[in-house]
């Protein structure tokens, strides 16, 4: 009997027998799944990477698509890094993950670097936020509320308010923010985003900790985003790093719920980014440090003609979070708001200090 492993708005993952997993998508999800299928077919026919699952059946129609892969047992990286008490084993899993990404990146991509940067670092972010900025909200925010249990309509109202421009007081720090301010700020890093064509390689597109399965001493990458023409290697490494900086959904269960108060000139946020467990906080910081060490030692030297690669990876912490948060409003409103508030807070620190802080 088939067992549903996970179910989203458009996608369902099913264990169809003891050895087969089938991923099915309908409506809007079918087009995205079709790109995944093409990516995995390309690996099976040309590259044969053993850290990408092999597709043995698939079908693509206009509003329906599916593919089947072998069932692999093992923990997801997102769970393993917080449940495994031996930090050395966690470090080794990260080393394997980055080594596999390096292997994937050996294949050159064809998309122009400038086109990729424009589309995925600027146009996509602005497009998602402009919709929120321009929509009229009929929701009146209450005077004060907790992020815990907040409705999607209330979160959409908060996002709309922030997109248009407001003052946030986050744990005593005043931040003036709007989508225009964010776009202008990112534009000031123009040289960082003008990377050489040699940094365009075959990329996974979504290698966050929830898409990496540890099985038989291998780090398998699930759910590729289907970048058939390649993309910026920093995009992949930014997705991995951001898994340990509020992007990954499991982080939300590790934090206390922030409180928000509507004040005359904006929003006052307290209890933001407070861990429920000191062990998790310490592990979180240590793992981010380890990733940065591995990137500095093993990745950056491979791209000598891209001296701003590491800075771009760091910036992508924020680009990914600002792009991702609006997509969660409907299904995971609490998570969407947490990610947004933490992205605003951390990005303001990054831009003010002129350097990246790992604490």
C-alpha positions, 0 to 999 in steps of 0.5 A: 500500500502506498504511503504519503511521505510529504504533501505540499500545495502542488507536490506529493512524495509517495513511497509506492513500495519498499524500494520506490519513491514517486514524486507527483506534481499537478497544476503549477508544480508540474512545470517545475517538476518537468525541469527536475526530470530533465536535470535528472535524465541528463545526469543519468544519460551523460554525467552519472553522478552517484550523488544524484538519484537515478530516475527509472520512470517518469511522465510529463503532461501539461498539468501533471508530472511524476517521476520515480526514483529508488528509495534511499534510507537515511537522515536528512542533513537538516535533522542529522546536524542537530541530532548527532552529538559527535560534531566531527561527524557533522563536519564530515557530512558538510565536507562531503556535501561541499565536495559533491557540489564541487564535482557537479560544478565541474560541468560548464554552463551556457547561460550568460553570467550577466543574464543569470545575475539579473534574473535570479538576483534582482528581477525575481526578488523585485517581482515577488515584492512588487506584488506585495507592495502594490496590493491593497490589504483589507486587514487591520493589524491589531495593536500587538501580536505574537508571530506564533499562530499568525494568519496568512492574511495578517502576514501578507499585511505586514509584508505589504507594509514593509514593502512600501516602507516602514520603520522597524525597531527590532530588539532595540535597533531601528531599521528603515526598510522598503523594497526600494531601499533593499533594491538600492542597497543591493545595487551598491554591490554591483561589482560583486554581482558582475562575476566572470563567465567561468563561475557559470557551471551546472548547479543544483539550484536548491541544495539546502539542508532539507534536500540532502540525504545521508545514505551509505556515507554519501550525501545525495542531492534531492529535488534539483531546481533544473538549471539546465543551462547552468548558473552561478556556483555562488547560488548553490553555496549560498543556498547551503549556507543559508540553511544555517541562517534562518532559511531552513524550515526546521529552524523555526521550531528551534526559536522562540516566537517573536512579538510584534507591536504596531506603533505610530511610526512602524513596527516594534519587534521583541524576542527576535531570534531567541533560541529555545536551546543553548546547544542548538544555538552553539551548534548552529554557529559552529556549523556556519563557521565550518561551512565558511572555512570549507568554502574559503579553503576548498572552493574559493581557490578553484575560482581565482578569476572570481575574487569576489566569489566569497563576498557574493556567497555571503550576500546571497544569504540575504538575497535567498531569504528575501526572495524565499520569504514571500513564497511561504506566506500562504502555507507557512505564515509564521515561518515567512515572517520569522525569515523576513524579520531575521533577514532584515535584521542581519542584512542591516548589520552586514551593510552597516559594518561592511563585513560579514559576522558569523555570530 
